C-alpha cells in the first residue's frame, strides 16, 4: 500500500472536520417531529491521533492514525407496532514506524427490527442483521513469497442474519429478543477468495 504523507492528512482533515463537527452537533441528540412518529438521531465523528517518540527510554514507534465513525438510528413507534433501524459505520487507517499505511478499523453494520405488541411488554418481532466491511483487508506478509495476502473486502465476507422471535421490552432502555427461528447467510463476492474456499464458501 502507498504511504500517506502529512500533506494528505492535513487535506483530509480540512475537508472533513467541518462536516463532522456539523453532523456531531446536529445529530448527537434524538429529534422527533411533532407531526411524526419517527425518532431520528445518532452521532458522527472524525478522529486524528499522532504519536512522536524521540530518545525515549521506554521505547516505541512513531504513529499516525485517522478515520471517521458514525452511529445513526431511525425508530418508529405506535401503540401496536415498533420499527427500529440502526447503522454503525467506521473506517480508520494507521501508519506506524516504517510500515505502510494499514487499516485499523473497518466496519459496516445495519440492523432492522419490526415488532407487533402482543401484550404491554411483549412483542412478536422479526428482523435483519447485515455485516461487512468497506475496504480490502490483508494478512501482512502472510504469503509464502513474503507478500501481503488478501483476506477480505466488501461483501467478502458479508453476513445476513434474518430472524423471527419474541421481544421483551419492560421499558425504553431495555430490550431482550428471543429468536427460536434464525438463519445466517455468508457471502463471499470475490472470486479470489471464493476459489480458496474462504469463510466456508466455495
N, C-alpha and C positions, 0 to 999 in steps of 0.2 A: 504494500500500500504506500501511497505517496506521503511524504512528510507535510505537515501543515505548519507554515511559518507564523510568526507573531502577527504580521500584517493581515493574514487571513482571519486570525482570531479577532482582531480589532474590528475588521469589517463585519464579521458575523455578529459581534456584539452590538455595533451601531445599528445594524439592520433590524435586529430583533428585540433589543432591550425595551424600546418604547412600546412595541406591540405587546410584549409580555407584561409590562407594567400596567398597561391599559386593561388587558384581559384579567390580570390579577385583581385590580381594583373593582372591575365591573362584575366579576363572576365569583368572588370569594364568599358572597352571601347568596342564599337562595332568594329567588324572586317569584312572586305569584301575582298574576294579573287578577284584578277584582272580578272580571268577567270570564275568567278561565279557571279550569280545574287542573291545569298543568303547573307543576313546580319545577323550575329550571335553575341549575346552579353548578358550582364546581370551582376549580382553581387551576391556573396555569402558571408556569414559572420557567425562568431561564437561570441556569447555574454556570458559573465560571470559577475555577479554582486553580491556583498556581502555587507550586512549592519550589523554592530555591534552596539548595544546600551547598555550602562552601566551607571546607575545613571544619566540618562538624564531627566531633569525636564519636557521636552515636552512629555515624554512617547514614546512608540513604541515597536517594536519587532525585534529581530534579524531575518535576512532573507538571503537566498542564492538562486539565480536564474541563469539558464544557458540554452543554446539552440543554434539552428542553423536556418538560414534563407537563401533562395535562390530565386532570381527573374531572370529568363532567357527568352530570346526570340530568335526566328529564323524567319526572314521575307524574302520574295521573291517578287521581283517587276520587271515588264516589262512594255512596253508601253501600253499593253492591259490588263494585269492581275496583281493582287497582292494577296499575301497569308501571313497572319500574325498569328504567333503562340506564345503563352506566357505560361510560367509555374511559378506559385507562390507557394512555399512550405515553411512551417515553423513549428518548433516544439520546445517547451520550457517547463521547469519544474521549480517549485519554492517550497522551504521549508521555512515556516515562523513560528517563535516561536516554540511551541511544536507540531505543526501539522505535519502529514505525508507529504511526497512529493506529490505535485499535479501539473498537467499541467496548464500552464497559456498561452500557445499559441499552436494551433494545426490547421493547415490549409493546404489544397491541392486544388489548382485551376488551371485548364487547359482550355485555350481558343484557338480557331482556327477560323479564318475568311478568306473566299475567296471572292475576288471581281473582277468583269469584268467592265472595264470602258465603260460607255455609252456616256460620254462627258468628257471634260477636268477635271471637278471637281466632277463628279457624277459616282457612281458605282452601278451595281446590285450586291448585296452581299448575302452570306449565311454563317452561322457559327454555332459553338457549344460552349457551356459553361458548364463545368463539375466542380462540387464542392463536396468535402467531407473532412474527417479528417483522420489522421493516427491511432490514439490510442483511447482507451476507455475513455469516459467522464462520470463523476459521479455527481449526486446531493448529496453532502456530508451530511450524517445523514438525508437523506430525507425519509427513510422508517419508518414505524411505530415502528419497533423494534430498531431504532437508528442506523442502519447500512447504508452504502452508497448505493444509488440507481443508477444503470446503466442507462444512458440516451442517450448514443451514442457510436458508434465505427466505424471502417472503413466500408464505404458503408451503414451505418445505422445512420443518413440518408446519401444518396448520391443524388445529383441533376444533371440532364442533361437537358439542355435547347437548342434545335435547333431553328434556326430562318432563315427567308428569308426577305430581305428588300432592302433598298437603303442607300448608304453611301455617305455623302458629305465630301470631303477632299479638302479644299481650299489650304492647304499646308501640309508638312510632320508632323507638330506638332499638327494639329487639325484634328479630325475625329469624325463625328456625324452620327450614324446609326439609321434609322427609320425602325421599324420592324412591319408591319401590320400582319405578319404571324409568330407566335411564340408559342412553346409548352413547357411545363415543366413536366418532369418525376421525381418522387420521389421514391427512392429505400430504403428499409429497409431490408438489408440482414442479419438480426439477428432474430432468432426465438423468443427469449425472448421479444424483443421489438415489433416485429410484432404481437405477441399474445396479447399485450397490446393495439394494435391499434396506436402505436406511429407515430407521424407525418402524421396521417390520412391514414396510410397503414395497412390493416389487413393481 
